[in-house]
Amino acid sequence: MTQSALPADPWLLTPGPLSTARATREAMLHDWGSWDAEFRTLTAGVRGALLAIAHGEASHVCVPVQGSGSFAVEATLGTLIPRSAKTLVLANGAYGKRIAEQLSVMGRACEVLDTGDYLPPEPAEVERRLRADPELGWVCVVHCETSSGILNPLAAIAEVVARCGRELIVDAMSSFAALPLDLRELPAAALIASANKCIEGVPGFGFALIRRERLAASAGQAHSLCLDLHAQWRYFERSGQWRYTPPTHVVAAAARALELYAQEGGQTGRLARYTRNAERLVAGMQALGFRPLLAPRWRSPIIVSFLVPGSARFDFERFYLAIKARGYVIYPGKLTSVDSFRIGVIGQLFDAQIDGVLAAVRSALDELDIADGAPDPAVVAAQPAF
Ligand SMILES: *Cc1c(COP(=O)(O)O)cnc(C)c1O
């Protein structure tokens, strides 16, 4: 199960698409008619399993939509947020900024609380903004901001939003199914994720778990025909089918991936493996002199950002290619203020792959004639303590 079907495939230590199980890829070796009862059963199973992961059976419904994760985010925003409403977007990275951009393209008013590249939004500041402007009816937050790997303080933010009587939409794309998310306790109108992150499926659809009454009350609000999750939901309920051509093979892969997920022990099993991967990675990188960007309390067991080595000989492109030549794909940084790169720990990765990427990093440093990964002390000194 841990071996790639094609030895030539590099291991993906990225935020998705991920290295998937062979059984998940093999599930796609069939063709389905979208109208057929077998495929409807597959879809119903996937929708039910996704809802159960966040314990939303009693309160929420699962609405999948064709496309990548951002399509599901856009569909959720446009479907749930009334055209006249104003939204507070908490942004500390590319995905929070994308939400603000999506709202602005669809003509929905928003205010952005931007805490920069990787500082967490403070719940007290969120409360201050909401009290100051009663028009802010909705709040959007990214759970794990994959740009830096920071795990934002979701529970505390959700508590503030609920106490102020506003609605919360959570981009849980890179945390869903790995970190605990319990809709019996978390007051969220919607949680959004996609097939190709921690459920370890292949890319092709995203989905939102939406509070049933909220969705029922949102008919006709969407800015888009295709990205209307109310219409999509009604269609699933009425016919068991997707509106418009479904990503049949992707749904079959997701169904298989969800079986493997259950076999691994569900959310707790998966979190245990990802945590082990992250700890092994950070310890190994620190032994090579590298420094993680974030303090331990903000780090996620999803993806870890490291400061680039201080050596003048460091060149990310050459470093990346040297690592890839050894069979591992890492990820560039996405920060504006400091040079960094990222290594993901999600997907079908185990001790062997973490040890393998660490060995590849060591060889890449040798190839670039760099003694170790130690960052420029001036860059380290300039890091905020948080
Ligand atoms: C991956 C991801 C998305 C969606 O990205 P796509 O490229 O559209 O799949 C959105 N938010 C976060 C936090 C993500 O990690």
The ligand as a MOL file (V3000), in Angstrom:
LIG
                    3D

  0  0  0     0  0            999 V3000
M  V30 BEGIN CTAB
M  V30 COUNTS 15 15 0 0 0
M  V30 BEGIN ATOM
M  V30 1 C -5.7100 23.7040 -1.3630 0
M  V30 2 C -6.4130 24.7930 -0.6770 0
M  V30 3 C -7.4820 25.4820 -1.2790 0
M  V30 4 C -8.0030 25.1710 -2.6520 0
M  V30 5 O -7.0530 25.2520 -3.6240 0
M  V30 6 P -7.3430 24.6620 -5.0740 0
M  V30 7 O -6.0370 24.8620 -5.7550 0
M  V30 8 O -8.4500 25.4150 -5.6850 0
M  V30 9 O -7.7130 23.2130 -4.8790 0
M  V30 10 C -8.1360 26.4530 -0.5350 0
M  V30 11 N -7.7610 26.7450 0.7090 0
M  V30 12 C -6.7420 26.1150 1.3280 0
M  V30 13 C -6.3990 26.4840 2.7350 0
M  V30 14 C -6.0270 25.1250 0.6540 0
M  V30 15 O -5.0140 24.5010 1.2780 0
M  V30 END ATOM
M  V30 BEGIN BOND
M  V30 1 1 1 2
M  V30 2 1 2 3
M  V30 3 2 2 14
M  V30 4 1 3 4
M  V30 5 2 3 10
M  V30 6 1 4 5
M  V30 7 1 5 6
M  V30 8 2 6 7
M  V30 9 1 6 8
M  V30 10 1 6 9
M  V30 11 1 10 11
M  V30 12 2 11 12
M  V30 13 1 12 13
M  V30 14 1 12 14
M  V30 15 1 14 15
M  V30 END BOND
M  V30 END CTAB
M  END
